[in-house]
């Protein structure tokens, strides 16, 4: 398991608060803007960062994140560019865990072993590869674990107690619970249902439990953070970024500021969720 991830969750547990995990797509709408966002996220309250690897067919993602991938690919963003973003970021931020999230096709095209070596050298702490099930752990999961990179699995409302041990078997870092059935950004998470799901997951694992999908506001993030170990927000952040772009889909002078303002508000909601 990544030492940075385990240290961060241990620190947050000692402080009695949950983690806030923002998601952005690398290269959206361009690499310069992504670098500026990455640089600003930790000070805005990001405890861990999910960095999306753009892909032309992101089947688990809703319209906002799909559009972000399209913009990033249109700007020419490659998987090598994503790793270069992490390399550059590590010069100024050696501690915030970075998790790459995406799909297996670009990794396969890059070369799985080469990708893992390069990601490890870049300072990537973990991977979420949504279309690579546990039955194919030999492909990427086990080689990642051999490099002390965390491999984070998704559990969902449809993951029953029979399937769950298989999902959790080689999961490290944390468990990512998908709060809604379906694609990202289309529904709102129900805090009561999430609380019950988190309780059920804790019966099967000692790993931290992060909850994502369907969290759009600071209030919703706070409600999730009262029971989960982390709240993950993606579509709302990506939508705010999109709304700041000019008619050609290019960054404006307000893009970073408006996006980071939302991140700060969401982080405040998460970090103060358990205050007396």
C-alpha positions as CSV (number, residue, x, y, z in Angstrom):
1,X,0.0,0.0,0.0
2,X,1.1,3.5,-0.7
3,X,2.7,5.0,2.4
4,X,1.4,8.5,1.6
5,X,-2.2,7.2,1.5
6,X,-1.9,5.3,4.8
7,X,-0.2,8.3,6.5
8,X,-2.9,10.7,5.3
9,X,-5.8,8.6,6.5
10,X,-4.0,7.9,9.8
11,X,-3.5,11.6,10.3
12,X,-7.1,12.4,9.5
13,X,-8.4,9.7,11.9
14,X,-6.2,11.1,14.7
15,X,-7.8,14.5,14.0
16,X,-11.3,13.1,14.0
17,X,-12.3,14.2,10.6
18,X,-13.0,12.7,7.1
19,X,-10.9,13.3,4.0
20,X,-12.0,15.5,1.1
21,X,-11.1,14.0,-2.3
22,X,-11.6,16.2,-5.4
23,X,-11.5,14.8,-8.9
24,X,-10.3,16.7,-12.0
25,X,-9.5,15.4,-15.5
26,X,-5.9,15.8,-16.5
27,X,-5.6,18.1,-19.5
28,X,-9.1,19.7,-19.1
29,X,-9.3,22.0,-20.8
30,X,-5.5,22.1,-21.3
31,X,-2.4,20.9,-19.4
32,X,-1.4,24.4,-18.2
33,X,-4.8,24.8,-16.4
34,X,-4.5,21.3,-15.0
35,X,-1.1,22.1,-13.5
36,X,-2.5,25.3,-11.9
37,X,-5.5,23.4,-10.5
38,X,-3.2,20.6,-9.1
39,X,-1.0,23.2,-7.5
40,X,-4.0,24.9,-5.8
41,X,-5.9,21.9,-4.6
42,X,-4.0,21.0,-1.4
43,X,-4.2,24.6,0.0
44,X,-7.9,24.6,-0.9
45,X,-8.5,21.6,1.3
46,X,-7.8,18.5,-0.8
47,X,-6.6,15.7,1.4
48,X,-6.1,13.3,-1.5
49,X,-6.5,14.0,-5.2
50,X,-8.1,11.9,-7.9
51,X,-6.7,12.7,-11.3
52,X,-8.7,11.4,-14.3
53,X,-6.8,9.8,-17.2
54,X,-8.8,11.0,-20.3
55,X,-10.4,8.3,-22.4
56,X,-12.6,8.4,-25.4
57,X,-15.2,6.0,-24.0
58,X,-15.6,6.6,-20.2
59,X,-18.5,4.3,-19.7
60,X,-19.0,4.8,-16.0
61,X,-18.9,8.6,-16.2
62,X,-21.8,10.9,-16.8
63,X,-22.0,13.8,-19.2
64,X,-19.8,16.3,-17.3
65,X,-16.8,14.0,-16.9
66,X,-17.3,12.6,-20.5
67,X,-17.1,16.2,-21.7
68,X,-14.0,16.8,-19.7
69,X,-12.3,13.8,-21.3
70,X,-13.3,15.0,-24.7
71,X,-11.8,18.5,-24.0
72,X,-8.6,16.9,-22.7
73,X,-8.2,14.6,-25.7
74,X,-9.0,17.5,-28.1
75,X,-6.2,19.4,-26.4
76,X,-3.9,16.5,-27.3
77,X,-3.5,15.1,-23.7
78,X,-1.8,11.7,-23.6
79,X,-1.2,9.3,-20.8
80,X,2.5,10.4,-20.8
81,X,1.3,14.0,-20.3
82,X,-0.8,12.8,-17.3
83,X,2.3,11.3,-15.7
84,X,4.3,14.4,-16.5
85,X,1.7,16.5,-14.6
86,X,2.3,14.4,-11.5
87,X,6.1,14.6,-11.9
88,X,5.9,18.4,-12.0
89,X,3.5,18.6,-9.1
90,X,5.7,16.5,-6.9
91,X,8.4,19.1,-6.9
92,X,6.2,21.4,-4.8
93,X,3.9,18.9,-3.1
94,X,5.6,15.7,-1.9
95,X,2.9,14.6,0.5
96,X,-0.7,14.8,-1.0
97,X,-1.6,11.4,-2.2
98,X,-2.5,11.3,-5.9
99,X,-4.7,8.5,-7.4
100,X,-5.1,8.1,-11.1
101,X,-8.6,7.1,-12.1
102,X,-9.7,5.8,-15.5
103,X,-9.9,2.9,-17.8
104,X,-7.7,0.1,-18.9
105,X,-7.5,0.7,-22.6
106,X,-5.0,3.6,-22.5
107,X,-2.9,1.7,-19.9
108,X,-2.9,-1.4,-22.1
109,X,-1.9,0.7,-25.1
110,X,0.9,2.4,-23.1
111,X,2.1,-1.0,-21.9
112,X,1.0,-2.1,-18.4
113,X,4.4,-2.8,-16.9
114,X,5.9,0.4,-18.4
115,X,2.9,2.4,-17.2
116,X,3.3,1.1,-13.6
117,X,7.1,1.8,-13.6
118,X,6.5,5.3,-14.9
119,X,3.6,6.0,-12.6
120,X,5.6,4.8,-9.6
121,X,8.5,6.9,-10.6
122,X,6.3,9.9,-11.1
123,X,4.9,9.8,-7.6
124,X,1.5,8.2,-8.2
125,X,0.1,6.6,-5.1
126,X,-2.8,4.5,-6.3
127,X,-5.0,3.5,-9.2
128,X,-8.7,3.2,-9.8
129,X,-9.3,1.3,-13.0
130,X,-13.1,1.0,-13.3
131,X,-13.3,-1.6,-16.1
132,X,-10.7,-4.1,-14.8
133,X,-12.5,-6.6,-12.5
134,X,-10.9,-8.7,-9.8
135,X,-10.8,-11.7,-12.1
136,X,-8.1,-9.9,-14.0
137,X,-5.9,-8.9,-11.0
138,X,-2.8,-10.4,-12.7
139,X,-3.1,-7.7,-15.5
140,X,-2.5,-4.7,-13.3
141,X,-3.6,-5.0,-9.7
142,X,-1.0,-7.5,-8.4
143,X,1.9,-5.8,-10.4
144,X,0.9,-2.5,-8.9
145,X,0.8,-3.9,-5.4
146,X,4.3,-5.3,-5.9
147,X,5.4,-1.7,-6.5
148,X,3.7,-0.5,-3.3
149,X,1.1,1.3,-5.3
150,X,-2.5,1.0,-3.9
151,X,-5.1,-0.6,-6.1
152,X,-8.5,0.8,-5.2
153,X,-11.7,-1.1,-5.9
154,X,-15.2,0.2,-6.4
155,X,-18.1,-1.3,-4.4
156,X,-21.7,-0.3,-5.3
157,X,-25.2,-0.8,-4.0
158,X,-25.4,-3.9,-6.2
159,X,-22.2,-5.5,-4.7
160,X,-23.7,-8.1,-2.4
161,X,-22.1,-10.0,0.5
162,X,-21.2,-12.9,-1.8
163,X,-19.4,-10.7,-4.3
164,X,-17.8,-8.3,-1.7
165,X,-14.9,-10.6,-0.5
166,X,-13.8,-11.0,-4.1
167,X,-13.9,-7.2,-4.7
168,X,-12.0,-6.6,-1.4
169,X,-9.4,-9.4,-1.7
170,X,-6.6,-7.3,-3.2
171,X,-7.9,-3.8,-2.5
172,X,-5.5,-1.5,-0.8
173,X,-5.4,2.1,0.2
174,X,-9.2,2.6,0.6
175,X,-12.5,1.2,-0.7
176,X,-14.4,3.5,-3.0
177,X,-18.1,3.1,-2.4
178,X,-20.3,4.2,-5.4
179,X,-23.3,5.8,-3.7
180,X,-25.7,5.6,-6.6
181,X,-26.4,2.9,-9.2
182,X,-25.5,4.3,-12.6
183,X,-23.1,6.9,-14.1
184,X,-21.5,9.8,-12.3
185,X,-23.2,13.1,-11.9
186,X,-26.8,12.1,-12.6
187,X,-28.4,11.6,-9.2
188,X,-27.8,12.7,-5.6
189,X,-26.5,10.4,-2.9
190,X,-28.9,9.5,-0.1
191,X,-27.0,10.0,3.2
192,X,-29.1,7.5,5.2
193,X,-28.6,4.8,2.5
194,X,-24.9,5.6,2.4
195,X,-24.6,5.3,6.2
196,X,-26.1,1.8,6.1
197,X,-23.8,0.8,3.2
198,X,-20.7,2.0,5.0
199,X,-21.7,0.1,8.1
200,X,-22.1,-3.0,6.0
201,X,-18.7,-2.5,4.4
202,X,-17.0,-2.0,7.8
203,X,-18.0,-5.6,8.6
204,X,-15.9,-6.8,5.7
205,X,-12.8,-4.5,5.8
206,X,-10.6,-2.4,8.0
207,X,-9.7,-0.1,5.1
208,X,-10.9,3.5,5.0
209,X,-14.1,3.9,3.0
210,X,-14.5,6.7,0.6
211,X,-17.9,7.6,-0.9
212,X,-18.4,9.2,-4.3
213,X,-20.9,9.7,-7.1
214,X,-23.9,11.9,-6.4
215,X,-22.2,14.4,-4.1
216,X,-22.6,18.0,-5.4
217,X,-22.9,20.5,-2.6
218,X,-21.0,21.2,0.7
219,X,-24.0,20.1,2.6
220,X,-24.2,16.7,0.8
221,X,-20.4,16.3,1.3
222,X,-20.7,17.0,5.0
223,X,-23.6,14.5,5.4
224,X,-21.4,11.8,3.8
225,X,-18.4,12.7,5.9
226,X,-20.2,12.1,9.1
227,X,-20.2,8.3,8.4
228,X,-17.6,7.7,5.7
229,X,-13.8,8.2,5.9
230,X,-13.8,10.3,2.8
231,X,-16.1,12.2,0.4
232,X,-15.2,12.3,-3.3
233,X,-16.6,15.0,-5.6
234,X,-16.0,15.0,-9.3
235,X,-18.9,16.0,-11.6
236,X,-19.8,19.1,-9.6
237,X,-16.2,20.3,-9.8
238,X,-15.8,19.5,-13.5
239,X,-19.2,21.2,-14.2
240,X,-18.0,24.4,-12.5
241,X,-14.8,24.3,-14.5
242,X,-16.8,23.9,-17.7
243,X,-19.1,26.8,-16.9
244,X,-16.0,29.1,-16.6
245,X,-14.8,28.3,-20.2
246,X,-15.2,30.6,-23.1
247,X,-17.5,29.7,-26.1
248,X,-14.6,27.7,-27.7
249,X,-14.1,25.6,-24.6
250,X,-10.9,27.3,-23.6
251,X,-9.8,28.4,-20.2
252,X,-10.5,32.0,-19.0
253,X,-9.0,34.1,-16.3
254,X,-11.7,32.8,-14.0
255,X,-11.4,29.1,-14.6
256,X,-8.9,28.2,-11.8
257,X,-10.4,30.7,-9.3
258,X,-14.0,29.6,-9.8
259,X,-13.1,25.9,-9.7
260,X,-10.9,26.3,-6.6
261,X,-13.6,28.3,-4.8
262,X,-16.0,25.4,-5.1
263,X,-13.3,23.0,-3.9
264,X,-12.7,25.2,-0.9
265,X,-16.4,25.2,0.0
266,X,-16.7,21.5,-0.4
267,X,-13.6,20.9,1.7
268,X,-15.0,23.1,4.5
269,X,-18.2,21.1,4.5
270,X,-16.3,17.8,4.9
271,X,-13.7,19.0,7.4
272,X,-16.3,20.5,9.8
273,X,-18.9,17.7,9.3
274,X,-18.1,16.2,12.7
275,X,-17.7,19.4,14.7
276,X,-19.7,19.4,17.9
